[in-house]
Amino acid sequence: MSGAGESEFENLDCSAVLADIWLLLDNECDAGARERLEGHVNACPSCLEHYGVQQQLKELISRKCGGDHAPDGLRERLRVEIRRSVSIRQTTYRVESD
Ligand SMILES: [Zn+2]
């Protein structure tokens, strides 16, 4: 598919980025980390998609819970779900490209 060279955004591991997006959404990370995460998300279609999903999740959580922060249990469960779907997706890509 694409040649070598366009690997700048691969400095960050996608699953780490997706985990950190929670911090970004909560405005809990510093400016440098935020810039790095947003840079990756903007360059990485699969993370961008998940970023959108997580923004929706956060809105859903705040509507349902009436607060800014989700209960730890719910939040952790959603994180596990997202990670699982990410690794399934990555495995699928690998199978398809072979
Ligand atoms: Zn990514």
Residues whose N, C-alpha, C, O or C-beta is under 5 A from the ligand:
A	BS01	ZN	C14 C44 C47
